[in-house]
Amino acid sequence: MARSPADSDGNQDPAVTGSSAWFRSYMHGGTSTVISTLVSFPVYKTVFRQQVHNITVLEALRQLCGEGPLKLYRGIAPPLLMKTLNGTLLFGLQDTILQQLLWTGSVLPRNALPALAGLGVGVVEALIFTPFERVQNILQNSSNDRSLPTLRRILVRLSSETLASGFYRAFLPILARNALGNTIYFGLKDPVSSAFKERGLSPIASSFLSGVVNSMLISLSVYPLSVLVANMQAQVGGESLGLRVCWQQLWKARQFRLAQLYRGGSLVILRSCITWGITTAIYDQLKSSR
């Protein structure tokens, strides 16, 4: 993995800088991602039911309990693969883009370059992972259980539709969500961590809290986009409505109230804070051990 600006001298060959560290980051990041996904998936599924059906936590839990334990992890394969790939690409690709910006020069201040690199990663993420998220949301919507009972049936159905209606449904809100989230995360990760270190916290605690703070800020900023994506992608077939119409329908369904739009957000923020706190701490520890 190419090194971040905090430990880069700006003169090394990007093809060879930190390649062994990139592999170690993949191994540690992949393992932590698999574990965190397995642990947090029931929470995510509960939140998804709230987003799609506009119900309370207890009602969502009753649905899941009524379906039985065998269906609790239905739909986990796409997010497990998606998050493992995402954990692999996220930091390595951001560092690669950042190094290119450092070597080629930029009119922007040096401390703004990590955020710009994060923006680039967000675009790549949207292009690669939108189809995975589409399949995941279809699998998690219980109303699709009869018509699309298997992953194979879902893939065949989506393949028969256009990209905009099939695999890349809701691409624009996903692009906006990922680009904004990664820009905030990489732009603030090191400054927030440094601020905690100045208060006497240990490096690992500072990194963990940096991940928690950034995750909370990102979750609050992009949660409405995540709700919109879940509602746009959960259904298959029918009239293909545009982004504006889908947003208007969602806003009306939430009774034009922001509190209703953020329903289920507390669980999302809690899960995200824990996941990104751990991920940030692991990454920073790997980087400092090179």
C-alpha positions, 0 to 999 in steps of 0.5 A: 500500500502506498503510504499516506502523507503523514509518513511519505517523503513524496519521492518514492516509486508508487509501484513499489512503495509499501506493497508488503504493507498493502498485503498486510492491510488486506489480510487484517482489514479483510478479517476484521471486515468479515467479523464485523459484518457477521456481527452487525448484519442482524442489526443492519437487517433490522434497520433495513426493515425500518427503512422500507416498511416505516415500522418501529424497532420492535415491529422489525424484530418481530418480523425477523423472529417470525421468519425464524433463524434460518432467514436471519442471515438471508442476503448476507452473501452480497454485503459480505463480499462487498464489504470485504472487497471494499475494505481491501480497496478503500485505504489502498486506493485512497493512498494510491490516488493521494500519492499521485496527487502529491507527485504530480502536484496540485493547486490545492493545499496539501492537507486538502489532498486526502479529502480529494483522494477520498472523493475519487475513491467514492466514485470508484466505490459507486461504480463497483459496488452498486450492483452488490447493494442492489442484490442485497436490498432485494434479498432483504426485502421479504416481499420478494421471497416468493417471486425471487427466492434465490440469488440466481433468480435475482441475477437472471431477473436483473440481467434482463433489465436495463442497467439503470433499472437493474443492477445500477438502480439508484446509482446517483444517490449512491454516488453522492453518498459514497463521494461525500462520506469518503471525502469527510472521512479521509479529510478529517481522519488524521486531524481528529486523531491528532486532536485526541492525541494532543489531549493525552489519549493513546494512539489506538484510542485516538484512532478509534475515537476518530473513526467514531466521530467521523462515522457519526458525522457521515451517518447523520449527513448521508442517512436520508440518501441511504433510506432513498437507496433502500427504497429504490432498490428493494423493489423489482419490476413495475414502473421505473420512477425517476430519482425526483419522483422517488424522493417525493414519494419517500418524503410523502410516506414519511409524512413530510417529517425529518424525524420520520426520515431518520427512523432507524438512524440510531441503530445505523449510527451505533453500528457504523460508529463501532465498525469504523472505530475498529477499522480506523484503529486497525488501519492506523496500527498497521500503518505505524508498524511498517 
